[in-house]
Amino acid sequence: MPAIWLLVIVLVLAALGFVLGRSRALSSAGGDSRILHSLPSYYGSNVAMMTLVPALLVLAVWLIAQPFVVNMQVTAAIPAATVEEHSNISLMMSDVTRLAEGLDIAVAKGAMTASEAAHLQAGGTLRAKMAGLGVALGSQVDAPTLKAAQHYRSLTATGNMIRMVVVLGVAIGFFLLTLKATHKDLRARNIVERGIKTLLILAASIAILTTIGIVLSLIFNTVHFFRLYPATDFFFGTNWTPSFGGGSQLGILPLLWGTLYISFIALAVAVPIGLFAAIYLSEYASKPVRAIAKPLLEVLAGIPTIVYGLFALLTVGPALQTVFGRDGLDWMGAASSVMTAGLVMGIMLIPFVSSLSDDIINAVPQSLRDGSYGLGATKSETIKQVVFPAALPGIIGAILLAASRAIGETMIVVLGAGAAARLSMNPFEAMTTVTAKIVSQLTGDADFASPEALVAFSLGMTLFVMTLALNIVALYIVRKYREQYE
């Protein structure tokens, strides 16, 4: 039985449990809900929750664990002598899983029966037959691959059958036990609230554990990289020339310089425009104008970064080259440059700075403005000498958060800044950033045991530390000074 149908059955059983649990509680109280310890809906929710949650947990664990177990058993059953010299067990398992899926598709479409798929013999037409069903295989199907695929299908079918029995057994078992325990004196509300609290804790734990897992994966691979490549050469090297044939120079300084240079230009564009827009919208704009202008400004935040990258590549870069290129001031050799990426990234960050600053300025108490007006200050003097200083800590925090966003940007840099790793003060030259090199080092046929591939994790760890430091500083500034004006 497919997992989706199993999920539907469990949901229907939970809904039935809600109705029966509520009805049973009312019956035990003689139909008088005032005698019940909890509201009738809590009794129904208790049965539904105890039916649904354990079954879903078992189903989720099963869906995650079964593919690993099946792959391990099939891999162990493949004789090492059957793996071709130019191949490996991973490539063979890819063909095995695709062939198994193809046989499932063939059975589902009626191209062959389940018995024929289980006793099929390897032959020259099998690959063409699978291709006709939309299943592409990497090589001709031989007898060991076909046998492994049939074993894979058998184990998967057995696992699915056991999964159905176990999940339905857990759901029905908890359904009956909880329904039997339902009576008027049961503290159903307490049980349901504890269950909801546990689910909330589980959700928070998943988020925390995911963060920990990401950080640990970066740390372990970074440590592995530094065992293969000197840390001093990485952090203080001024040349970035990776070569998968050996002899690479993997100095991060050119990448850090490009990252910080582009981010500086982006902030030089985004901060003044975004801040002035926030001051206008919060202090000067009328309600009708604000109702139209603020959503239009924030539309920029919803544009995908790949679109900004194309805008930099096709519009901003050629426009800058017209002015600063060979036909103009002759400062710019190509459309890809630090200035191109910085300007477009600054445009992308305008709604980020504007929206945060607007909220921070609006949070300044109106009493401060009224007191300033009462002392005879003008509107501009009030903004400059009262509102802006009061909101300054939050605005600085918003700018630092925008800086961390700029440092982590990838697509605009890849399309607009070029790929040259260099140390230069000229903003019209092509440069690259840490994020762009992470992409380039992990694309293609990279050997993950080589320093040239593992360096991507070290770059990611460096970027993570930089953005984390900026976020910590921003939060510190906001929390330290925000109480002063409340």
C-alpha positions as CSV (number, residue, x, y, z in Angstrom):
1,M,0.0,0.0,0.0
2,P,1.4,3.4,-0.9
3,A,2.4,5.7,2.0
4,I,-0.1,8.3,0.9
5,W,-3.0,5.9,1.3
6,L,-1.7,4.7,4.6
7,L,-1.7,8.4,5.7
8,V,-5.3,8.9,4.6
9,I,-6.4,5.8,6.5
10,V,-4.7,7.0,9.7
11,L,-6.3,10.5,9.3
12,V,-9.7,8.9,8.8
13,L,-9.2,6.8,11.9
14,A,-8.2,9.8,13.9
15,A,-11.3,11.7,12.8
16,L,-13.4,8.7,13.8
17,G,-11.6,8.7,17.1
18,F,-12.5,12.3,17.7
19,V,-16.2,11.7,17.1
20,L,-16.3,8.4,19.2
21,G,-14.1,9.8,22.0
22,R,-16.4,12.9,22.4
23,S,-19.5,10.7,22.3
24,R,-18.1,8.2,24.8
25,A,-17.2,10.9,27.3
26,L,-20.7,12.5,27.1
27,S,-22.3,9.0,27.4
28,S,-20.3,8.3,30.6
29,A,-21.6,11.6,32.0
30,G,-25.2,10.9,31.1
31,G,-25.2,13.5,28.4
32,D,-24.5,16.3,30.9
33,S,-21.2,18.1,29.8
34,R,-21.1,19.9,33.2
35,I,-20.1,16.7,34.9
36,L,-17.1,16.2,32.6
37,H,-13.6,17.2,33.8
38,S,-12.8,18.8,30.5
39,L,-14.8,20.1,27.5
40,P,-16.1,17.3,25.3
41,S,-13.8,18.3,22.4
42,Y,-10.8,17.5,24.6
43,Y,-11.8,13.9,24.9
44,G,-12.2,13.6,21.2
45,S,-8.9,15.4,20.6
46,N,-7.2,13.0,23.0
47,V,-8.3,9.9,21.1
48,A,-7.5,11.6,17.7
49,M,-4.0,12.7,18.9
50,M,-3.1,9.3,20.4
51,T,-4.3,7.6,17.2
52,L,-2.5,9.9,14.8
53,V,0.8,10.9,16.4
54,P,2.3,7.5,17.2
55,A,1.3,6.1,13.8
56,L,2.8,9.1,12.0
57,L,6.0,8.9,13.9
58,V,6.4,5.2,13.0
59,L,5.5,6.0,9.4
60,A,8.1,8.8,9.2
61,V,10.9,6.7,10.7
62,W,10.0,3.8,8.4
63,L,10.1,6.0,5.3
64,I,13.5,7.3,6.3
65,A,15.0,3.9,7.4
66,Q,13.7,1.5,4.8
67,P,15.6,2.8,1.8
68,F,18.9,2.7,3.8
69,V,18.2,-0.9,4.9
70,V,17.2,-2.1,1.5
71,N,20.2,-0.5,-0.2
72,M,22.6,-2.1,2.4
73,Q,21.1,-5.5,1.9
74,V,21.1,-5.3,-1.9
75,T,24.7,-3.9,-1.9
76,A,25.9,-6.7,0.4
77,A,24.3,-9.3,-1.9
78,I,26.1,-8.1,-5.0
79,P,29.3,-10.1,-5.6
80,A,32.4,-7.8,-5.9
81,A,33.5,-9.7,-9.0
82,T,30.4,-8.6,-10.9
83,V,31.3,-4.9,-10.6
84,E,33.0,-3.7,-13.8
85,E,36.5,-2.3,-13.7
86,H,35.5,1.2,-15.0
87,S,32.5,1.3,-12.7
88,N,31.9,1.1,-8.9
89,I,29.2,-0.2,-6.6
90,S,27.5,3.2,-6.3
91,L,27.1,3.5,-10.1
92,M,25.8,-0.1,-10.2
93,M,23.3,0.6,-7.4
94,S,22.0,3.6,-9.4
95,D,21.3,1.3,-12.3
96,V,19.7,-1.2,-9.9
97,T,17.3,1.3,-8.4
98,R,16.4,2.8,-11.8
99,L,15.8,-0.7,-13.2
100,A,13.7,-1.6,-10.1
101,E,11.6,1.6,-10.6
102,G,11.3,0.8,-14.3
103,L,10.0,-2.7,-13.5
104,D,7.4,-1.2,-11.1
105,I,6.3,1.2,-13.8
106,A,6.1,-1.6,-16.3
107,V,3.9,-3.6,-14.0
108,A,1.7,-0.6,-13.2
109,K,1.2,0.2,-16.9
110,G,0.4,-3.5,-17.7
111,A,3.5,-3.9,-19.9
112,M,4.3,-7.1,-17.9
113,T,2.8,-8.9,-14.9
114,A,4.4,-9.0,-11.5
115,S,5.4,-12.6,-12.0
116,E,7.1,-11.8,-15.3
117,A,9.0,-8.9,-13.7
118,A,10.2,-11.2,-10.9
119,H,11.4,-13.9,-13.3
120,L,12.6,-11.7,-16.1
121,Q,15.8,-12.7,-17.9
122,A,18.6,-10.3,-18.9
123,G,18.7,-9.6,-22.7
124,G,19.5,-7.0,-25.3
125,T,15.9,-5.7,-25.5
126,L,15.4,-5.0,-21.8
127,R,17.2,-1.6,-21.9
128,A,15.2,-0.5,-24.9
129,K,12.1,-1.6,-23.2
130,M,12.9,0.4,-20.1
131,A,13.7,3.4,-22.3
132,G,10.3,3.1,-23.9
133,L,8.8,3.4,-20.4
134,G,10.9,6.6,-19.7
135,V,13.5,4.9,-17.6
136,A,17.1,5.7,-18.7
137,L,19.8,3.2,-17.7
138,G,23.5,4.0,-17.7
139,S,24.6,0.7,-19.4
140,Q,23.3,-2.5,-20.9
141,V,21.4,-4.6,-18.3
142,D,23.4,-7.6,-17.3
143,A,22.3,-10.6,-15.2
144,P,23.8,-9.4,-11.9
145,T,22.1,-6.0,-12.2
146,L,18.7,-7.5,-13.1
147,K,19.0,-10.0,-10.2
148,A,19.9,-7.1,-7.8
149,A,16.9,-5.1,-9.1
150,Q,14.5,-7.9,-8.6
151,H,15.9,-8.4,-5.1
152,Y,15.5,-4.7,-4.5
153,R,11.9,-4.9,-5.6
154,S,11.2,-7.9,-3.4
155,L,12.7,-6.3,-0.3
156,T,10.9,-3.1,-1.0
157,A,7.5,-4.9,-1.4
158,T,8.1,-6.8,1.8
159,G,9.1,-3.7,3.7
160,N,6.0,-1.9,2.4
161,M,3.8,-4.8,3.5
162,I,5.3,-4.8,7.0
163,R,5.1,-1.0,7.2
164,M,1.3,-1.2,6.4
165,V,0.8,-3.8,9.1
166,V,2.9,-2.0,11.8
167,V,1.5,1.5,11.1
168,L,-2.1,0.4,11.0
169,G,-1.5,-1.9,14.1
170,V,-0.1,1.1,16.0
171,A,-2.9,3.4,15.0
172,I,-5.7,0.9,15.7
173,G,-4.1,-0.2,19.0
174,F,-3.8,3.3,20.4
175,F,-7.2,4.1,19.0
176,L,-8.8,1.2,21.0
177,L,-6.8,1.7,24.2
178,T,-7.4,5.5,24.3
179,L,-11.1,5.1,23.5
180,K,-11.5,2.4,26.2
181,A,-9.8,4.7,28.8
182,T,-12.1,7.6,27.9
183,H,-14.6,8.5,30.7
184,K,-16.0,11.5,32.5
185,D,-13.2,11.7,35.1
186,L,-10.3,11.5,32.6
187,R,-8.2,14.6,32.6
188,A,-8.3,14.9,28.9
189,R,-7.5,18.6,28.7
190,N,-4.2,18.1,30.6
191,I,-3.3,15.2,28.4
192,V,-4.0,17.1,25.2
193,E,-2.1,20.2,26.4
194,R,0.9,18.1,27.3
195,G,0.8,16.4,23.9
196,I,0.6,19.8,22.2
197,K,3.5,21.1,24.3
198,T,5.5,18.0,23.4
199,L,4.9,18.5,19.7
200,L,6.0,22.1,20.0
201,I,9.2,21.1,21.8
202,L,9.8,18.5,19.0
203,A,9.3,21.1,16.3
204,A,11.8,23.4,18.1
205,S,14.2,20.5,18.6
206,I,14.1,19.7,14.9
207,A,15.1,23.2,14.0
208,I,17.8,23.3,16.5
209,L,19.2,19.9,15.6
210,T,19.1,20.9,11.9
211,T,21.3,23.9,12.7
212,I,23.6,21.8,14.8
213,G,23.9,19.2,12.0
214,I,24.8,21.9,9.4
215,V,27.4,23.4,11.7
216,L,28.9,20.0,12.5
217,S,29.1,19.0,8.9
218,L,31.0,22.2,8.1
219,I,33.3,21.7,11.1
220,F,34.2,18.1,10.3
221,N,34.8,18.7,6.6
222,T,36.8,21.9,7.4
223,V,39.0,19.9,9.8
224,H,39.5,17.3,7.1
225,F,40.5,20.0,4.7
226,F,43.1,21.5,7.0
227,R,44.7,18.0,7.4
228,L,45.3,18.1,3.7
229,Y,46.1,21.8,3.2
230,P,48.0,24.2,5.5
231,A,45.7,26.6,7.4
232,T,48.2,29.4,7.2
233,D,48.3,29.2,3.4
234,F,44.5,29.2,3.3
235,F,43.9,32.2,5.6
236,F,46.9,34.3,4.5
237,G,47.4,33.2,0.9
238,T,46.9,35.9,-1.8
239,N,46.5,33.5,-4.7
240,W,43.5,31.5,-5.6
241,T,44.4,29.0,-8.4
242,P,42.7,25.6,-7.7
243,S,43.8,22.7,-9.8
244,F,42.3,19.3,-9.5
245,G,45.5,17.8,-10.9
246,G,47.5,19.0,-7.8
247,G,49.6,22.1,-7.0
248,S,46.6,24.3,-6.0
249,Q,47.0,27.6,-4.3
250,L,43.9,28.2,-2.1
251,G,44.4,31.5,-0.4
252,I,41.1,33.0,0.8
253,L,42.2,36.7,0.9
254,P,41.2,37.5,-2.7
255,L,37.8,36.0,-2.1
256,L,37.3,37.8,1.1
257,W,38.3,41.1,-0.5
258,G,35.9,40.6,-3.3
259,T,33.1,39.7,-0.9
260,L,33.7,42.7,1.3
261,Y,34.2,45.1,-1.6
262,I,31.0,44.2,-3.3
263,S,29.1,44.2,0.0
264,F,30.5,47.7,0.8
265,I,29.2,49.1,-2.5
266,A,25.9,47.4,-2.0
267,L,25.5,49.0,1.4
268,A,26.6,52.3,0.1
269,V,23.6,52.1,-2.3
270,A,21.0,50.5,-0.1
271,V,21.5,52.3,3.2
272,P,21.0,55.9,2.1
273,I,18.1,55.1,-0.2
274,G,16.5,52.7,2.1
275,L,16.9,54.9,5.1
276,F,15.6,58.0,3.4
277,A,12.6,56.0,2.0
278,A,11.9,54.8,5.6
279,I,12.0,58.4,7.0
280,Y,9.7,59.6,4.2
281,L,7.2,56.8,4.6
282,S,7.1,57.0,8.4
283,E,7.2,60.8,8.9
284,Y,6.1,62.6,5.8
285,A,3.9,60.4,3.7
286,S,0.2,60.6,4.0
287,K,-1.7,57.4,4.8
288,P,-2.9,56.9,1.2
289,V,0.6,57.4,-0.2
290,R,2.1,55.1,2.4
291,A,-0.5,52.4,1.7
292,I,0.6,52.4,-2.0
293,A,4.3,53.2,-1.7
294,K,5.3,50.7,1.0
295,P,3.9,47.6,-0.7
296,L,5.4,48.7,-4.1
297,L,8.8,49.2,-2.4
298,E,8.6,45.8,-0.8
299,V,7.9,44.1,-4.1
300,L,11.6,44.3,-4.7
301,A,12.1,41.9,-1.8
302,G,10.0,39.3,-3.6
303,I,12.0,39.2,-6.8
304,P,14.2,36.1,-7.1
305,T,17.9,36.8,-6.9
306,I,18.5,35.0,-10.3
307,V,16.4,37.8,-11.8
308,Y,18.6,40.4,-10.2
309,G,21.6,38.5,-11.6
310,L,20.2,38.6,-15.1
311,F,19.4,42.3,-14.6
312,A,23.0,42.9,-13.7
313,L,24.3,40.8,-16.6
314,L,22.1,42.2,-19.4
315,T,21.2,45.7,-18.3
316,V,23.4,47.3,-15.6
317,G,26.7,45.8,-16.8
318,P,26.3,47.0,-20.4
319,A,25.0,50.4,-19.2
320,L,28.1,50.9,-17.0
321,Q,30.3,49.8,-19.9
322,T,28.8,52.4,-22.2
323,V,29.9,55.1,-19.7
324,F,33.1,53.7,-18.2
325,G,34.2,51.3,-21.0
326,R,36.5,51.8,-23.9
327,D,34.1,54.1,-25.7
328,G,33.8,56.3,-22.6
329,L,36.2,56.8,-19.7
330,D,38.1,53.6,-20.5
331,W,38.0,52.4,-16.9
332,M,36.0,49.2,-17.4
333,G,37.1,46.3,-19.6
334,A,34.0,44.1,-19.4
335,A,30.4,44.2,-18.2
336,S,31.1,42.0,-15.2
337,S,32.6,44.0,-12.4
338,V,32.5,44.8,-8.7
339,M,30.4,47.9,-9.4
340,T,27.9,46.0,-11.5
341,A,27.2,43.4,-8.8
342,G,27.4,46.0,-6.0
343,L,24.8,48.3,-7.6
344,V,22.3,45.5,-8.3
345,M,22.8,44.0,-4.9
346,G,22.2,47.4,-3.3
347,I,18.9,47.7,-5.2
348,M,18.0,44.2,-3.8
349,L,18.8,45.3,-0.3
350,I,16.8,48.6,-0.4
351,P,13.4,47.1,0.8
352,F,15.3,45.1,3.5
353,V,16.8,48.3,5.0
354,S,13.7,50.4,4.3
355,S,11.2,48.0,5.9
356,L,13.3,47.3,9.0
357,S,14.1,51.0,9.5
358,D,10.5,52.0,8.9
359,D,9.3,49.6,11.7
360,I,12.0,50.9,14.0
361,I,11.2,54.6,13.4
362,N,7.5,53.9,13.9
363,A,8.4,52.2,17.2
364,V,9.7,55.5,18.6
365,P,7.1,56.8,21.1
366,Q,4.9,59.6,19.8
367,S,5.4,61.4,23.1
368,L,9.0,62.2,22.1
369,R,7.8,63.9,18.9
370,D,5.1,65.8,20.8
371,G,7.6,67.0,23.4
372,S,9.9,68.2,20.6
373,Y,7.0,70.0,18.8
374,G,6.0,71.6,22.1
375,L,9.5,73.1,22.6
376,G,9.1,74.7,19.2
377,A,11.2,72.4,17.0
378,T,10.2,71.9,13.3
379,K,9.4,68.6,11.8
380,S,12.8,68.2,10.2
381,E,14.5,69.2,13.5
382,T,12.4,66.7,15.4
383,I,13.4,63.9,13.0
384,K,17.1,64.9,13.0
385,Q,17.5,65.5,16.7
386,V,14.9,63.3,18.4
387,V,13.5,60.5,16.2
388,F,16.6,59.5,14.4
389,P,18.8,59.3,17.5
390,A,16.1,57.3,19.3
391,A,15.9,54.8,16.4
392,L,19.6,54.8,15.7
393,P,20.5,51.5,17.6
394,G,17.8,49.6,15.7
395,I,18.8,51.2,12.4
396,I,22.4,50.1,12.9
397,G,21.2,46.6,13.7
398,A,19.2,46.6,10.4
399,I,22.2,47.7,8.5
400,L,24.3,45.0,10.0
401,L,21.7,42.4,9.1
402,A,21.6,43.8,5.6
403,A,25.4,43.4,5.5
404,S,25.2,39.7,6.4
405,R,22.6,39.3,3.7
406,A,24.9,40.9,1.2
407,I,27.9,38.8,2.2
408,G,25.9,35.6,1.6
409,E,24.5,36.5,-1.8
410,T,25.5,34.2,-4.7
411,M,23.5,34.5,-7.9
412,I,24.0,38.2,-8.4
413,V,27.8,37.8,-7.9
414,V,28.0,34.8,-10.2
415,L,26.3,36.6,-13.1
416,G,27.4,40.2,-12.4
417,A,30.8,40.3,-10.8
418,G,32.8,37.8,-12.8
419,A,35.0,34.9,-11.7
420,A,38.5,36.5,-11.2
421,A,40.0,36.1,-7.8
422,R,42.2,39.2,-7.4
423,L,43.2,41.9,-4.9
424,S,42.5,45.3,-6.6
425,M,41.0,48.6,-5.6
426,N,39.5,49.2,-9.0
427,P,35.7,48.7,-8.7
428,F,35.3,48.4,-12.5
429,E,37.4,45.1,-12.6
430,A,35.9,41.7,-12.4
431,M,36.2,39.9,-9.0
432,T,34.6,37.1,-7.2
433,T,33.4,36.2,-3.8
434,V,33.4,33.3,-1.3
435,T,29.9,32.2,-2.2
436,A,30.7,32.1,-5.9
437,K,33.7,29.9,-5.4
438,I,31.8,27.6,-3.1
439,V,29.5,26.9,-6.1
440,S,32.3,26.5,-8.6
441,Q,34.3,24.1,-6.3
442,L,31.3,21.8,-5.8
443,T,30.1,21.6,-9.4
444,G,31.4,19.2,-12.0
445,D,33.2,15.9,-11.4
446,A,34.9,16.9,-8.2
447,D,36.5,14.3,-6.0
448,F,35.3,15.0,-2.5
449,A,38.4,13.6,-1.0
450,S,40.6,16.2,-2.6
451,P,41.5,19.6,-1.0
452,E,40.1,21.4,-4.1
453,A,36.6,20.1,-3.2
454,L,36.9,20.2,0.6
455,V,37.9,23.8,0.4
456,A,34.3,24.7,-0.3
457,F,33.4,23.6,3.3
458,S,36.2,25.8,4.7
459,L,34.9,28.7,2.7
460,G,31.4,28.0,4.0
461,M,32.7,27.8,7.5
462,T,34.4,31.2,7.1
463,L,31.3,32.7,5.7
464,F,29.2,31.3,8.5
465,V,31.5,32.8,11.2
466,M,31.4,36.2,9.4
467,T,27.6,36.3,9.1
468,L,27.1,34.9,12.6
469,A,29.4,37.6,14.1
470,L,27.4,40.4,12.2
471,N,24.1,39.0,13.5
472,I,25.4,38.8,17.1
473,V,26.7,42.4,16.9
474,A,23.3,43.5,15.5
475,L,21.3,41.8,18.2
476,Y,23.6,43.1,20.9
477,I,23.2,46.7,19.7
478,V,19.4,46.4,19.4
479,R,19.0,44.8,22.8
480,K,21.4,47.0,24.6
481,Y,19.9,50.3,23.6
482,R,16.2,49.7,22.8
483,E,15.0,49.9,26.4
484,Q,16.3,53.5,26.6
485,Y,13.4,54.9,24.6
486,E,10.5,52.7,25.7
